[in-house]
Amino acid sequence: MNNWFKFGLIFCLLILQQTNIIGQETNPKKWWVLPVSLIGLGIASSSQEIKNVQSEVYQNSFNGFHTSVDNFLQYSPTLINIGLSVTHPSPEARNAKIGRFVLGTLSYTFIVQGLKRSLLVTRPNGGEFSFPSGHTATAFFGAHLLAKEVGKEKPFLIYLGYGLASSTALLRMANNEHWLADVLVGAGIGISAAEFSYYLYPKLKTKWKEKNAFKINPILGNQYYALQMSYSL
């Protein structure tokens, strides 16, 4: 019971940290508090003692469990955001949303893959490249971008996005694919990437306008989505 309590307490802290974004919307200068807290909590939970607790919980309650839902769930906050973006009446606003998505995706992918291949942490199931969780980074990037872009008009989407991201993190651990530290740090990286895209996009947009006509157009099909990017020199 003591081990269950420790594990439950740590994960509850994760959930509580996520919902802090609602309060931070009124003070954007404090955006760093959420990802730094998650990354710090992830580093603190990377001890062997916490890993032993997680392994015990998995063996007692999730041994043999497997689902592929997390492979699709990670993209759900982003897909919601893209769906709302392509229906926006302003072409300039659509381009800005897609531009931030592209910049953020490139940044968190670079960081996650760089850490995976430099730290070489073993997964709970014995696989390679555990730290940090790419699925969780993808999910929280999408959730945070969704919260920033439409949260004021549709506050319930903040809860939906972070709920989907949290579910992705939980399933990664239930599938024995990641340690708790992996998903916490992955969440922090995803959120930071969303904030970075908001900071960088206006600066790049100004430079592009001075030199080029840069356009980004979404392309939606029945079973796929893509981006068309073009320069007019």
N, C-alpha and C positions, 0 to 999 in steps of 0.2 A: 504493500500500500504506500509505503514511503517513496518508493521509486516512481510509482504512478503519480504521486503528488508532485514530485520534482519535474517530471516530464510535462505534466499538465500545466504547471505554473509557468514554465518557460514558454510553452506554446500560447498560453493566454496572453502573455506579454507581447507576443508577436501580433495577435489580433488587436489588442488595445493600441499598439503603436500605429497600426494601419489607420484606425479611425481618427487619429489625431490630425489627419490631413484636413478634416472639415474645419477645425479650429484654425489651422495654419493658413487657410485661404484668406483670412483677414489680415495676415501678417506674412506676406511672401518672402520677406527677408530672412525668415526663420525656416526656409524650406529644407535646410541641411539637417535639421534636428531629427527628422524621421529616418532618412537613410543612414545617418551616422549612428543613430541608436540601434538600428537593425544590424548594421555591420559590426558594431561593438558587441552586441548581444551574441552575434554569430561567432565572433572570435572567442568570447568567454565560454561559449558552449562547445568549443572544439576540443575540450579536454577528454581524456580517455574515460574518465568517470561518467560523463554525460553520454558518450558513445556506448558504454556498457549498459547504461539505463535504457537507451533506445533499442539496443540489441535484445535486451530482456523483454521489453514491451513487444517487439516484433515477434519473438519466438513464442510468447504466451498468447498473443492475440491476433497476429496477422500472418503467421507462418503458412505459406502456400498461397497467400492472397496475390492475385495479379489482375490488373486491368490496364487497358490501353487508353482509357478515357483521358488521362492526363496529357497524352500526346496531342489531343485535339483541344482540350480545355485551355491549354496555355495560350491559345490564339483568340479565345472568345472575347476578352475585353477589347483587343485590337479590332476584331471584326465588327463589334458594335460601334466602335468609334469611326471606322471606315464607312460603315453604312450610313451613319449620321453625317459624315463629311461630304460624301458624294451627293447627298440630297440638299446640301447647303445652297441657298440661292446665289451667293456671291462667289464668282470664280476665283477672286483673289483670296478669299477666306479658305476655299477648298485647296488652293495651291499651298497656302501656309500650313494647313493641317497635314497635308501629304508630305510637304517638305520637312516638317518637324518629325514626322514618323520615320522618314528615311534617315535623317541625321541621327536620331536616337537609336534606331535599330543598328546602324553601323557602329555606333560607339559602344553599346553594351555587348554586342557580339565580339568586338575586338578585345574588350576587357575580359569577358568571360573565357573566351578561347585561349587568350594569352595566359591567364591564371591556371586554367586546366592543364596546359601543356608545360608550364614551368614548375608548378607545385606537385603534380603527379600524385594526388591523394587517392587512395584506394576506396572504392565504393563499399557500402555495407555488404553487398552481395559478392564482393571480390573483383568487380570490374574496375576499369581504369577511368581516370579523369572525373573524379567525383566533385571536386571543389573548384568553383561554386556551381550551383544548379542553373543550367541554361534555361530549362523549362520555367523555373521560378522567375528568373530575370525577365524572360519574355512576357510572362503573365503580369508581373508587377509593373513593368514598363507600360504595357497596354492599359492597365488599371489606372495608373497615375496620370497618364496622358488623357484618358477619358475623364478623370476627375477634374483636371485643369481646364479642359476645353468645354465641357458641357455641365460640369457639376453645379454651377451657380443657377443655371436654368432648370436642370433636372437633378436635384440632389440625390434622388433614389439611385441614380446610376453610380454614384460614388460607392454606395454599399454593395450594389450588384457587382461592379468591377472588382472591388477588393475581396468580395466573397468568392468570386470565381478564381481570383489569384490565390487566395488562401487555400481553396480546395485543391488547386494544382499542387501547391507545396505539400499539403497533407498526403495526397496520393503518391507523390514522389517518395515520401518516407514509407508509406504503407506498402508500396511496391518494392521496398528495400533497395531503392536506387540511390538514395541520398541520405546523408547525415543531417541532423538539425542545423548544424553550422552551415552546411551547403545552401540550404534554402533561405536562411536568414540573410546571409551575405548576398545571395542571388537577388533577393528582394531589394536590398539596399542598392545594389548596382543598377537594377532596372529603374528604380525611382530616380536615382541620380542621372541616368541617361535621359529620362523624360525632361528633367529640369535643364540639363545641358542643351537639349535640342531647342528649348524655349529661349535660352540665352544666345545660342549661336545662330539660329536661323535669321533673325533680323539683320545681323551683321553681314552674313553671306549674301542675303537678298540685296542689300545695298551695293555690295561690290559687284554682284552679277548685273544689276541694273546699269551700273556705270559702264560695263564692258560688253555685256551680252543681253539678249532677250532670252530669258530662261523660263521654260514652261514645264509643269508637271501635270499630267492628266491621268486620272484613274481609269482602268479598264476592268469592267466586271463581266464575268461569264456565269454560266449556270453552276459550274463547279470549280471556279478559280477566281482570283483577283490578281491584277498586275498593274504596273506603273509604266507610263510612257513619258520619257524625259527628252527634251530637245533644246538645242541652242540655236539662235539665229545670229550668225557672225557678221 
